[in-house]
Amino acid sequence: MVLAFIPAVGPLLSPAISLGILALWVILMVKAFQKELFKLPVIGDLAEQQVK
């Protein structure tokens, strides 16, 4: 959303990033329904630290 306010790059990158986030969300939902453990590289480590 912040990228949309950058005049030259924002309108081009914002939809691409939004589609990437949507694709990642769908992949993670499928893995969750299959009860498969999947950890994202950076965010997964942070989440594990919060749980412990």
C-alpha positions in Angstrom: 0.0 0.0 0.0 2.9 2.4 0.7 4.4 1.6 -2.6 1.4 2.9 -4.4 2.3 6.4 -3.3 5.7 6.4 -5.1 5.0 8.1 -8.4 7.2 6.2 -10.9 7.5 2.7 -9.4 4.4 2.4 -7.1 1.7 1.7 -9.7 3.9 -0.9 -11.3 5.1 -2.8 -8.3 2.0 -2.6 -6.1 -0.1 -5.0 -8.1 2.8 -7.4 -8.6 3.5 -7.5 -4.8 -0.2 -7.9 -4.1 -0.5 -10.9 -6.5 2.6 -12.4 -4.9 1.1 -12.1 -1.4 -2.1 -13.7 -2.6 -0.2 -16.6 -4.2 1.8 -17.1 -1.0 -1.4 -17.0 1.1 -3.1 -19.7 -1.1 0.0 -21.9 -1.0 0.1 -21.6 2.8 -3.6 -22.4 3.1 -3.2 -25.5 1.0 -0.3 -26.7 3.2 -2.3 -26.0 6.4 -5.3 -28.0 5.1 -2.9 -30.9 4.4 -1.6 -30.6 7.9 1.9 -30.1 6.6 4.4 -28.0 8.6 5.9 -25.2 6.5 8.0 -22.5 7.9 8.7 -19.3 6.0 12.5 -18.4 6.1 12.6 -15.2 8.2 9.1 -14.8 9.6 9.0 -18.5 10.7 12.0 -18.0 13.0 10.4 -14.9 14.5 7.1 -16.7 15.1 8.9 -19.6 16.8 10.7 -17.1 19.1 7.4 -15.6 20.1 5.8 -19.0 20.9 8.7 -20.0 23.2 
